[in-house]
Amino acid sequence: MEEPQQKVLGCIKKSISTLKSLKRKVALAKAKDTEVFCDGKNQQKRTHKRNECVIMKRIRVGFLIVGAGLAGSVTGFLLKEAGADVLALELLDAKTKDKLCGGMMSPNVFEYFVQVFGEGCKDILHPMLVQTFCQRYAGREIQSESTICTLPRKRLDDYCLERYLQAGGRLKDRTTVREIDDSDGVAVCADLRTGETFEIEFDHIIGADGAMSAVRRLLTGKNQQVGITLEGVAPLRSRACIFEYLTGDLGYSWYIPRGEDAVVGVGCLNGNAATCREHMEAFCRELQIEAPHPVRGAAIPAGNDVLLEYGRRAFFAGDAAGLISGASGAGIGHAVESARLLAKSLLNGSSYIKSMESQTDYIANLAATAKKTQFFLQFCIMRKGEPARPLSFLQQ
């Protein structure tokens, strides 16, 4: 009697899944003047547009990665190296996208990329080594002789994506996710170039699509808490890195040389675009350089809203997971390390949350003490620092 009962239960589950799929298609049909039909084996949707008939298709994949930036590309590369079936989606044009990021990291963080891609990545990425790092506040500074690695973020992202593609990974850029059924493992997506709507059936979905993650919003019903950053390219006036804590707001400004040029930016965790612009102009006046134009803006995680998993199939890495050091805006190391640990846990069945405990505890502590930390650093700079010097005097 047990075997017939199991067959009946299996049929019921399959019928429920079919009904859910048809429900999604009917909803799309109502919204887009479509016709839904079922031939007993395959469900398809015909979309009528200018007397043309387009059949909605379904793609089957093991791992669906949404976001082909740093975290998504590293995760995809490691999964493909292990022989997994991976498809990455990217909202923007993969060739031209350029994430707003100062591109500064410690040598220890750069070693994460060496661990993932091998020693050869050093020659290709070719980071600039900066020996002078200045922390500032209210017209005073503390200078340290610590080595910092800097490089354009686009160079880093392009390299990681290229390695993923070389490993055999698939990519669909200019593609957005409109709906996710986590229980059945189905995402409704749209090709922004052609307007085609299609479904992707997945075993696991990985949200690596930035601070304003569509995967996170569709699954949880809300966005994470974010701050605002502005950044622009400036002429290279010094080979020193300058990091200044804002006066009156929780945030920071930066001047980071990248080789042939530099980037100037500001991040404000509790302000708005106008406030950020005011801080940037004040910072540039202090450095005695012209404020950059044009200026780009982006959202960054506030660091107090970390989410690593959702349900049975969904995982998050990098900015989409809320992984950032709120007091400094550092996120590159968290992105690549979360991608590495996520890929490892998916491949061997271990707990992603447990493997990330040291990072998430560290980030939670930073978020809880962000104001106190910034106040302490400001106090140290005011007490031990010297009068801040114009940028032209800071030479490596």
C-alpha positions in Angstrom: 0.0 0.0 0.0 2.9 2.4 0.6 4.1 2.4 -3.0 0.6 3.5 -4.5 0.3 6.2 -1.8 3.7 7.5 -2.7 2.7 7.6 -6.4 -0.5 9.5 -5.5 1.4 12.0 -3.4 3.9 12.5 -6.2 1.1 13.1 -8.7 -0.5 15.6 -6.3 2.8 17.5 -5.8 3.4 17.6 -9.6 -0.2 18.9 -10.1 0.3 21.7 -7.6 3.6 22.7 -9.3 1.8 22.7 -12.7 -1.1 24.8 -11.3 1.4 27.3 -9.8 3.2 27.6 -13.1 0.0 28.1 -15.0 -1.1 30.8 -12.5 2.1 32.7 -13.2 1.5 32.4 -16.9 -2.1 33.6 -16.6 -1.0 36.6 -14.6 1.5 37.5 -17.3 -1.1 36.9 -20.0 -3.5 39.4 -18.4 -0.8 42.0 -18.1 0.5 41.5 -21.7 -2.4 40.4 -23.8 -1.2 36.8 -24.1 -2.7 33.4 -24.6 -1.9 30.5 -22.4 -2.3 26.9 -23.4 -1.4 23.4 -22.3 -0.9 20.4 -24.5 -0.7 17.9 -21.6 3.1 17.8 -21.4 4.4 21.3 -22.0 3.0 24.6 -20.9 3.8 27.5 -23.2 2.7 31.1 -23.7 2.1 32.9 -26.9 2.5 36.7 -26.7 0.7 38.6 -29.4 2.6 41.7 -30.5 2.1 43.4 -33.9 0.5 40.2 -35.3 3.6 38.2 -34.4 3.6 35.1 -32.2 6.4 34.5 -29.7 6.6 31.4 -27.6 7.8 31.9 -24.0 10.5 29.4 -23.2 11.9 27.8 -20.0 15.6 27.3 -19.3 16.8 24.7 -16.8 19.9 25.4 -14.8 21.5 24.2 -11.6 22.8 27.6 -10.3 21.2 30.9 -11.3 23.4 33.8 -10.4 21.8 37.3 -10.6 24.5 39.9 -11.0 27.7 39.4 -12.9 29.9 41.8 -10.9 32.6 40.8 -8.5 30.7 38.5 -6.1 28.6 36.9 -8.9 31.6 36.3 -11.2 33.8 34.8 -8.5 31.0 32.5 -7.3 30.2 31.4 -10.8 33.9 30.8 -11.6 34.4 28.5 -8.6 31.2 26.6 -9.3 32.1 26.1 -13.0 35.6 25.0 -12.0 33.9 22.2 -10.0 31.8 21.2 -13.1 28.5 22.8 -12.0 25.8 24.1 -14.4 25.7 27.9 -14.0 24.0 30.8 -15.7 24.6 34.4 -14.7 22.2 37.3 -15.4 23.3 40.9 -15.6 21.0 43.9 -15.7 23.5 46.1 -17.4 25.6 45.7 -20.6 28.4 43.4 -19.4 31.0 45.2 -21.6 30.3 48.7 -20.5 29.1 48.4 -16.9 31.4 50.2 -14.4 30.6 50.0 -10.7 31.1 53.0 -8.5 34.0 52.1 -6.3 37.3 53.7 -5.1 39.1 50.4 -5.8 41.2 50.5 -2.6 42.1 47.4 -0.7 44.8 46.0 1.6 47.4 43.6 0.2 45.8 40.9 2.3 42.5 41.4 0.5 44.2 41.3 -2.9 45.6 37.9 -1.9 42.0 36.6 -1.9 42.0 37.0 -5.7 45.3 35.2 -5.9 43.8 32.3 -3.9 40.9 32.1 -6.3 42.6 32.8 -9.7 46.2 32.0 -9.1 49.4 34.0 -9.1 49.0 35.0 -12.8 46.2 37.5 -11.9 48.8 39.8 -10.4 50.4 40.6 -13.8 47.0 41.1 -15.4 45.3 43.2 -12.7 48.6 45.0 -11.9 47.5 46.9 -8.8 49.1 50.2 -7.9 51.0 50.1 -4.5 50.5 53.2 -2.5 52.8 53.7 0.5 51.3 56.9 2.0 47.8 56.7 3.7 46.4 59.7 5.5 43.3 59.8 7.7 41.8 63.2 8.3 39.1 65.0 10.3 38.3 68.6 10.7 41.5 70.0 9.2 43.9 67.6 10.9 45.5 64.4 9.7 47.5 61.3 10.8 49.8 59.9 8.2 50.8 56.2 8.1 53.3 54.4 6.0 51.1 51.4 5.3 50.9 49.8 1.8 47.6 50.0 0.1 46.6 48.4 -3.3 44.5 50.4 -5.7 43.2 49.7 -9.2 40.2 50.7 -11.3 37.2 48.7 -10.3 36.1 48.1 -13.9 39.5 46.3 -14.5 38.8 44.1 -11.6 35.2 43.3 -12.5 36.0 42.7 -16.1 38.8 40.3 -15.2 36.6 38.2 -12.8 33.8 38.0 -15.4 36.2 37.0 -18.2 37.6 34.2 -16.0 34.1 33.0 -15.3 33.3 32.9 -19.1 36.6 31.2 -19.8 35.7 28.5 -17.4 32.6 27.8 -19.5 30.1 29.9 -17.6 27.0 31.2 -19.4 25.9 34.9 -19.3 22.8 36.8 -20.3 23.3 40.5 -19.9 20.7 43.3 -20.2 18.3 40.8 -18.5 16.2 41.5 -15.4 14.3 39.3 -13.0 10.6 40.1 -12.6 9.3 37.3 -10.4 10.8 34.5 -8.2 9.0 31.4 -7.0 11.4 30.1 -4.4 9.3 27.1 -3.5 9.3 25.7 -7.0 12.6 27.2 -8.1 11.4 29.3 -11.0 12.3 32.9 -12.0 10.4 34.9 -14.6 12.9 37.1 -16.5 12.9 39.6 -19.3 15.5 40.3 -22.0 15.7 44.1 -22.1 17.1 44.1 -25.6 14.3 42.1 -27.2 11.5 42.4 -24.7 11.2 38.6 -24.6 9.9 37.2 -21.3 11.1 33.7 -20.3 11.4 31.4 -17.3 14.4 29.9 -15.6 14.0 26.8 -13.5 16.8 26.5 -10.9 18.0 24.4 -8.0 19.6 27.4 -6.3 19.5 31.2 -7.0 22.3 33.5 -5.9 21.6 37.2 -5.4 24.8 39.1 -6.2 23.1 42.1 -7.8 24.2 44.9 -5.5 22.9 47.0 -2.7 19.5 47.4 -4.4 19.2 43.7 -5.1 16.1 42.7 -7.1 16.4 39.1 -5.8 16.4 40.3 -2.2 13.4 42.6 -2.8 11.4 40.0 -4.7 11.9 37.4 -2.0 11.6 39.5 1.1 9.4 42.2 -0.1 11.7 45.0 0.8 15.1 46.5 0.1 18.0 46.5 2.6 19.0 49.7 4.4 21.4 51.7 2.3 23.5 54.9 2.2 24.5 57.1 -0.7 27.9 57.5 -2.5 29.1 60.0 -5.1 32.3 59.6 -7.1 34.1 61.3 -10.0 37.5 61.1 -11.8 40.1 63.7 -10.9 43.6 64.5 -12.3 46.4 62.7 -10.5 47.9 65.2 -8.1 49.5 62.9 -5.6 50.2 59.2 -5.1 49.0 59.3 -1.5 45.6 57.9 -0.4 43.5 60.3 1.7 40.5 59.1 3.8 38.5 61.8 5.7 35.7 61.3 8.2 32.8 63.6 7.6 31.9 66.4 10.0 28.3 66.3 11.2 27.4 63.1 9.3 28.2 59.4 9.6 30.4 58.8 6.5 33.7 59.5 4.8 35.4 61.1 1.8 38.3 59.7 -0.2 41.0 60.6 -2.7 42.5 57.4 -4.3 45.2 57.4 -7.0 44.8 54.7 -9.6 47.8 55.1 -11.8 47.1 57.6 -14.6 44.3 59.4 -12.7 42.5 59.4 -9.3 39.0 59.1 -8.0 37.4 61.5 -5.5 34.3 60.4 -3.7 32.1 60.6 -0.6 29.9 58.1 1.2 27.1 59.2 3.5 25.2 56.6 5.5 22.5 58.8 6.8 22.4 61.7 4.3 21.1 62.4 0.8 22.6 63.3 -2.6 22.6 67.0 -1.8 24.4 66.4 1.4 27.0 64.2 -0.3 27.6 66.8 -2.9 28.3 69.5 -0.3 30.7 67.2 1.5 32.5 66.4 -1.8 32.9 70.1 -2.7 34.2 70.9 0.8 36.7 68.0 0.5 38.0 69.2 -2.9 38.4 72.7 -1.6 40.5 71.3 1.3 42.6 69.3 -1.1 42.9 72.4 -3.3 41.7 70.6 -6.4 38.7 71.2 -8.7 35.6 69.2 -7.9 35.1 66.4 -10.5 32.5 66.6 -13.2 30.5 64.6 -14.0 29.8 62.8 -10.8 28.1 59.4 -10.5 26.0 58.2 -7.6 25.0 54.8 -6.2 23.5 53.1 -3.2 25.8 51.2 -0.7 24.8 48.9 2.1 24.5 50.5 5.5 26.1 47.5 7.0 23.4 46.8 9.6 21.1 44.6 7.5 23.0 41.4 6.6 21.1 38.5 4.9 22.9 35.4 3.7 20.1 32.9 3.0 16.4 33.0 2.3 14.3 29.8 2.2 15.8 26.6 0.8 17.2 27.8 -2.5 18.2 31.5 -2.2 21.6 32.8 -1.1 23.3 36.2 -1.1 26.8 37.5 -1.5 28.6 40.8 -1.6 26.6 44.0 -1.4 23.4 42.1 -2.0 24.0 40.4 1.3 24.7 43.7 3.0 28.3 42.8 3.6 30.3 46.1 4.1 32.4 47.7 6.8 30.1 50.6 7.5 32.7 52.8 9.1 35.0 52.8 6.0 32.8 51.5 3.1 35.2 48.6 2.5 33.4 45.9 0.6 35.7 44.3 -1.9 37.2 41.8 0.6 33.8 40.8 1.9 32.5 40.3 -1.7 35.2 37.9 -2.8 35.4 36.0 0.5 31.6 35.6 0.7 31.6 34.3 -2.9 34.4 31.8 -2.2 32.7 30.5 1.0 29.3 30.4 -0.7 30.6 28.3 -3.6 32.4 26.0 -1.2 29.3 25.5 0.9 27.0 24.8 -2.2 29.5 22.3 -3.5 30.1 20.3 -0.3 26.8 20.8 1.4 28.2 22.7 4.4 26.5 25.7 6.1 27.1 29.0 4.4 25.9 30.9 7.5 28.3 29.1 9.8 31.3 29.6 7.4 30.5 33.3 7.3 30.1 33.7 11.1 33.5 35.5 11.6 32.7 38.1 8.9 29.1 38.7 9.9 29.9 39.0 13.6 32.6 41.5 12.6 30.2 43.5 10.4 27.5 43.5 13.0 29.9 44.8 15.6 31.0 47.6 13.2 27.4 48.5 12.5 26.5 48.6 16.2 29.5 50.7 17.1 29.8 52.8 13.9 29.1 56.1 15.6 31.4 55.3 18.5 34.1 54.1 16.2 34.0 57.2 14.1 34.0 59.4 17.2 37.0 57.6 18.6 39.0 57.9 15.3 38.0 61.6 15.1 39.2 62.1 18.7 42.5 60.4 18.0 43.1 62.5 14.8 42.3 65.7 16.6 44.5 64.9 19.6 47.5 63.3 17.8 47.2 64.6 14.3 48.9 67.5 12.6 47.4 70.3 10.4 46.2 68.7 7.1 48.4 69.6 4.1 47.3 70.4 0.6 47.4 67.5 -1.8 50.4 68.8 -3.7 52.5 68.4 -0.6 51.6 64.7 -0.1 54.0 62.9 -2.4 55.0 59.3 -2.2 
